[in-house]
Amino acid sequence: MPNQVINVEWTTPDEVNGRIINYIVHYGEVPEGATEPTEWQQAKVDGLDVNHQLPQLNPKTQYAIRVQAVSDRGPGVISAPQMIRTLPLGTFHGLFLEIAFDN
């Protein structure tokens, strides 16, 4: 039963190529023994926001998360993936992850 939440927060890029329209949070479950998801999901976030909550995640599961800015000139570089594991069932805590862009 998916009930886990990850709060993702990022900093704006140091150098922006145009006006940021939105961000795309790429995320996916990482299978045991793998280094990245077999399938990436996406959440589109308004360009004025620098955080997003990923709800309905599976408990005790490894996720990879990365963020990409999209400006009026097109999509930017995707951040390096960050790994995070959700908590087991029965625990009521949100997880927090901060991602910084390397320019």
TORKE-711107 format. One record per atom (N, C-alpha, C, CB): x, y, z; residue in one letter. Coordinates in pm, whole numbers, padded with zeros to 5 digits, always signed. Glycine has a CB too. Example, Ala and Ser with C-alpha at 12.3 -4.5 7.8 and 13.67 -1.06 7.14 Angstrom:
+01319-00569+00780A;+01230-00450+00780A;+01320-00330+00780A;+01131-00447+00905A;+01285-00225+00708S;+01367-00106+00714S;+01290+00003+00787S;+01408-00060+00572S;
This chain:
+00085-00118+00000M;+00000+00000+00000M;+00089+00125+00000M;-00096+00000+00123M;+00083+00205-00105P;+00165+00327-00110P;+00112+00430-00011P;+00167+00385-00252P;+00196+00473+00081N;+00155+00576+00176N;+00271+00667+00215N;+00096+00513+00300N;+00383+00651+00152Q;+00501+00728+00188Q;+00511+00854+00103Q;+00628+00643+00172Q;+00577+00955+00159V;+00592+01085+00093V;+00738+01126+00099V;+00501+01193+00159V;+00788+01182-00011I;+00921+01242-00011I;+00904+01389-00048I;+01018+01169-00112I;+00958+01477+00035N;+00959+01620+00007N;+01091+01653-00061N;+00940+01704+00138N;+01084+01700-00184V;+01203+01733-00262V;+01217+01885-00266V;+01195+01674-00408V;+01335+01934-00236E;+01363+02078-00240E;+01491+02100-00318E;+01374+02138-00096E;+01497+02208-00397W;+01615+02236-00478W;+01643+02384-00479W;+01597+02184-00622W;+01763+02419-00520T;+01801+02559-00536T;+01792+02593-00684T;+01944+02586-00481T;+01765+02719-00713T;+01758+02761-00852T;+01898+02756-00914T;+01697+02903-00864T;+01907+02735-01044P;+02039+02732-01109P;+02110+02866-01093P;+02024+02697-01258P;+02244+02862-01079D;+02322+02985-01068D;+02312+03068-01195D;+02469+02952-01038D;+02316+03001-01308E;+02306+03069-01436E;+02183+03016-01509E;+02435+03050-01522E;+02091+03106-01539V;+01967+03066-01603V;+01970+03112-01749V;+01844+03126-01529V;+01936+03022-01838N;+01931+03053-01981N;+01787+03089-02016N;+01982+02932-02067N;+01745+03211-01983G;+01608+03254-02004G;+01530+03255-01873G;+01538+03164-02105G;+01399+03274-01882R;+01312+03277-01765R;+01263+03135-01737R;+01191+03374-01787R;+01278+03090-01612I;+01234+02955-01576I;+01082+02950-01576I;+01290+02913-01436I;+01029+02860-01656I;+00884+02841-01667I;+00837+02735-01569I;+00846+02802-01811I;+00911+02626-01561N;+00876+02520-01466N;+00998+02432-01440N;+00758+02435-01519N;+00979+02342-01347Y;+01078+02239-01316Y;+01014+02104-01341Y;+01131+02251-01168Y;+01095+02007-01376I;+01047+01870-01388I;+01123+01787-01285I;+01067+01814-01533I;+01048+01724-01195V;+01107+01632-01098V;+01094+01492-01158V;+01035+01641-00956V;+01208+01432-01189H;+01213+01296-01242H;+01236+01202-01123H;+01327+01280-01353H;+01158+01096-01112Y;+01177+01003-01001Y;+01132+00863-01042Y;+01098+01050-00876Y;+01186+00765-00971G;+01148+00628-01000G;+01203+00532-00897G;+01194+00588-01137G;+01137+00417-00885E;+01183+00311-00796E;+01309+00247-00853E;+01073+00203-00775E;+01406+00225-00766V;+01530+00158-00806V;+01524+00014-00758V;+01657+00233-00749V;+01520-00082-00849P;+01515-00223-00808P;+01640-00263-00729P;+01499-00314-00931P;+01624-00363-00643E;+01738-00415-00565E;+01852-00452-00659E;+01695-00538-00481E;+01972-00407-00626G;+02091-00438-00705G;+02112-00347-00825G;+02083-00577-00751G;+02015-00260-00855A;+02028-00169-00969A;+02081-00034-00922A;+01892-00152-01041A;+02125+00047-01016T;+02178+00179-00984T;+02086+00292-01027T;+02314+00197-01048T;+01982+00258-01104E;+01885+00360-01145E;+01751+00294-01174E;+01936+00437-01270E;+01645+00374-01182P;+01513+00317-01208P;+01504+00254-01347P;+01405+00424-01193P;+01418+00156-01360T;+01391+00101-01493T;+01297+00193-01570T;+01332-00042-01483T;+01220+00272-01496E;+01128+00368-01558E;+01125+00496-01474E;+00985+00307-01571E;+01144+00610-01539W;+01137+00740-01471W;+00997+00796-01484W;+01243+00839-01530W;+00943+00846-01374Q;+00817+00920-01376Q;+00851+01068-01367Q;+00721+00875-01260Q;+00756+01154-01402Q;+00781+01297-01399Q;+00668+01370-01328Q;+00799+01351-01541Q;+00708+01473-01254A;+00612+01565-01193A;+00651+01706-01237A;+00610+01552-01034A;+00557+01778-01295K;+00583+01914-01342K;+00549+02012-01230K;+00499+01946-01471K;+00642+02106-01202V;+00628+02199-01092V;+00641+02341-01146V;+00734+02172-00981V;+00559+02432-01097D;+00564+02572-01139D;+00704+02631-01119D;+00461+02655-01061D;+00746+02718-01210G;+00880+02775-01207G;+00909+02864-01087G;+00903+02852-01329G;+00806+02909-01016L;+00827+02991-00897L;+00851+02907-00773L;+00708+03083-00875L;+00820+02778-00781D;+00837+02688-00666D;+00977+02625-00667D;+00730+02577-00668D;+01028+02597-00550V;+01157+02527-00538V;+01143+02404-00448V;+01266+02623-00481V;+01022+02349-00443N;+01000+02224-00369N;+00877+02155-00424N;+00985+02252-00217N;+00870+02026-00397H;+00756+01947-00443H;+00746+01822-00356H;+00770+01908-00595H;+00625+01780-00331Q;+00601+01660-00252Q;+00562+01545-00345Q;+00489+01684-00145Q;+00632+01434-00333L;+00601+01313-00410L;+00520+01221-00319L;+00732+01242-00463L;+00388+01214-00338P;+00303+01131-00251P;+00285+00990-00305P;+00168+01197-00232P;+00221+00907-00226Q;+00180+00772-00266Q;+00296+00684-00312Q;+00078+00782-00376Q;+00407+00693-00240L;+00522+00610-00273L;+00518+00482-00190L;+00655+00687-00247L;+00582+00380-00239N;+00584+00252-00169N;+00678+00257-00049N;+00626+00139-00263N;+00640+00192+00061P;+00727+00189+00179P;+00851+00104+00156P;+00649+00137+00300P;+00956+00139+00231K;+01080+00060+00233K;+01132+00034+00091K;+01058-00073+00307K;+01132+00141+00010T;+01169+00131-00131T;+01272+00237-00165T;+01044+00145-00221T;+01372+00199-00244Q;+01475+00291-00289Q;+01422+00370-00410Q;+01607+00215-00326Q;+01438+00502-00405Y;+01398+00589-00516Y;+01518+00672-00560Y;+01280+00680-00477Y;+01523+00701-00689A;+01619+00797-00743A;+01539+00920-00784A;+01701+00737-00865A;+01594+01038-00753I;+01524+01163-00783I;+01623+01260-00846I;+01460+01224-00655I;+01578+01329-00949R;+01659+01433-01012R;+01565+01544-01058R;+01742+01376-01133R;+01622+01665-01074V;+01541+01783-01108V;+01598+01850-01231V;+01536+01882-00989V;+01509+01905-01312Q;+01548+01973-01436Q;+01468+02103-01447Q;+01524+01882-01561Q;+01538+02214-01471A;+01471+02342-01495A;+01435+02351-01643A;+01562+02461-01453A;+01319+02413-01670V;+01277+02438-01807V;+01253+02588-01820V;+01148+02355-01845V;+01327+02652-01911S;+01312+02795-01932S;+01235+02821-02060S;+01450+02866-01936S;+01213+02949-02090D;+01144+02984-02214D;+01229+02950-02337D;+01109+03132-02214D;+01352+02909-02315R;+01440+02867-02424R;+01453+02715-02434R;+01577+02929-02407R;+01387+02644-02346G;+01391+02498-02351G;+01439+02435-02221G;+01479+02454-02463G;+01446+02301-02217P;+01488+02230-02096P;+01637+02245-02070P;+01453+02083-02108P;+01671+02252-01941G;+01811+02262-01900G;+01869+02126-01867G;+01825+02355-01781G;+01985+02129-01806V;+02056+02008-01767V;+01983+01943-01649V;+02204+02039-01730V;+01976+01811-01651I;+01915+01737-01540I;+02019+01720-01430I;+01859+01598-01588I;+01978+01741-01305S;+02070+01723-01193S;+02112+01577-01181S;+02005+01771-01060S;+02219+01555-01108A;+02262+01418-01080A;+02155+01351-00994A;+02402+01415-01008A;+02127+01223-01016P;+02025+01156-00935P;+02069+01142-00790P;+01994+01018-00994P;+01974+01159-00701Q;+01995+01141-00558Q;+01912+01021-00515Q;+01956+01270-00477Q;+01971+00935-00434M;+01902+00814-00386M;+01845+00838-00247M;+01998+00692-00385M;+01725+00787-00226I;+01661+00797-00096I;+01570+00676-00078I;+01582+00931-00081I;+01561+00625+00044R;+01477+00508+00073R;+01361+00553+00162R;+01560+00392+00141R;+01240+00513+00124T;+01124+00544+00207T;+01125+00455+00331T;+00993+00525+00127T;+01051+00498+00431L;+01045+00426+00558L;+00950+00307+00548L;+01002+00520+00671L;+00965+00210+00639P;+00873+00096+00641P;+00732+00140+00681P;+00924-00013+00738P;+00635+00053+00656L;+00497+00080+00699L;+00492+00100+00849L;+00404-00035+00657L;+00395+00178+00892G;+00377+00200+01034G;+00449+00323+01085G;+00424+00081+01110G;+00539+00377+01008T;+00607+00500+01047T;+00541+00616+00975T;+00760+00494+01016T;+00522+00724+01045F;+00454+00840+00987F;+00551+00957+00983F;+00326+00877+01067F;+00640+00953+00888H;+00737+01061+00872H;+00752+01088+00724H;+00874+01025+00937H;+00759+01216+00689G;+00794+01252+00552G;+00945+01255+00541G;+00731+01389+00511G;+00997+01223+00427L;+01140+01230+00403L;+01171+01357+00326L;+01190+01105+00325L;+01289+01415+00350F;+01327+01542+00291F;+01454+01522+00211F;+01346+01651+00399F;+01457+01574+00091L;+01574+01564+00004L;+01598+01699-00060L;+01556+01455-00103L;+01722+01748-00054E;+01757+01874-00118E;+01854+01847-00232E;+01818+01974-00017E;+01828+01909-00347I;+01911+01891-00465I;+01965+02025-00508I;+01831+01824-00580I;+02094+02032-00535A;+02157+02156-00583A;+02207+02134-00724A;+02274+02199-00489A;+02191+02237-00807F;+02241+02231-00944F;+02389+02265-00943F;+02163+02327-01037F;+02469+02190-01017D;+02611+02219-01035D;+02627+02290-01168D;+02699+02090-01027D;+02671+02415-01163N;+02693+02490-01289N;+02839+02508-01312N;+02623+02625-01287N;
